[in-house]
């Protein structure tokens, strides 16, 4: 059912009680929420006030017998991907709005973290959300629709880009290109190129992502 509400694995705050922040984890192509909720487990003790949720993408993967996708990547044409992102972003926004309301949080208590296709969505949706999220962390993705981005910005949340220099799926040159566009638009951006890393997230990237979240969600961090 492609019109069903998104859902996926969740982690309540490590400290218990009401969440002080919400971290939404967006998985890559052919995976599902279970693939990325491990980041929540890794970060929970340092962000004991944060709840984590990793929604499953709404569509079955169209090139594999299992897994989910946010949109089809049968074509890597940027205009086609931008159109697909524009179609799926409202689904994510609705999910995030409901999750924030359930946690009695505001949009400023939100961080979006994505890997690969999920990173594309995190950047696209996060830069257009109003109010802006507290942070966006994008692993092994790229910024789609860079031309004219400034006209679509709803805010300027800090962005962390992390990419492996041996990424064979999403080429590493996409990261400095995204960094340049975000800098030009006045969006605070940090870029981390990881040596000898392919299409994945390594320990250093996880630490960098956690550091970004701690700075952006101080109410949820260890005091």
C-alpha positions, 0 to 999 in steps of 0.5 A: 500500500503506497498510500499507507502511513510510513512506519519503522523501528523506533528507540525511546530516549535512553534516559527514559521519559519524554523525548527532548529531541527526535532523530529521524534516520533515512535508509538507503536504496534496497534497505529498510529502517532496520538497516539504519536504526543501529545508528540510534543504538550507537548514539543513544547513550551520548544523546540520552534525551533523544528518540530515534525513528527509522521509517521504512521507505514507502515503495518496494525496491524495483530492482531487487526481490526485497528492501524498500526505496524512497523513489526509483533510481532506474534513471540517474538523470538529475531532473528525474531524481528531483521530480521523484524527491519532490513527490516523496518529500511530503510523505516524509514531512507528514511522517515527521510532523506526526512524530514530532506532535506525538513527542510534543516537540517542535521542528527545532528539536528535529535532526535528519540523518540519511544514508545514500538515497536517504541522504538525498532525501534528508538534504532535499526535505530538510533544507525546505522544512519550515521551521528548519531542523536543528541539523542534517547529516548526509552520508554518501549522498548528493545534493539534487537540484543544486541550481536555484537552491537558494530560492527554495531554502526555508532556513539554513540548518547546519549540514554535515556531509560525509563520504568515502573516497572509494565510494563506487556507488555515489561518486565522492566528487558529489560531496565537494560539489554539494559543499560549494553549493551550500556555502554559496547559499549561506548554509553552514556546512562541514564536509568529511572525506573518509580515506579508503572507505567505499559506500558505507559509514565508518566509525569516524563518520559515526563519531562526526555525525554524533558530534554534529547532533550533540552540538545541534541538540544540546538539550538531548545530550549528556550534561 
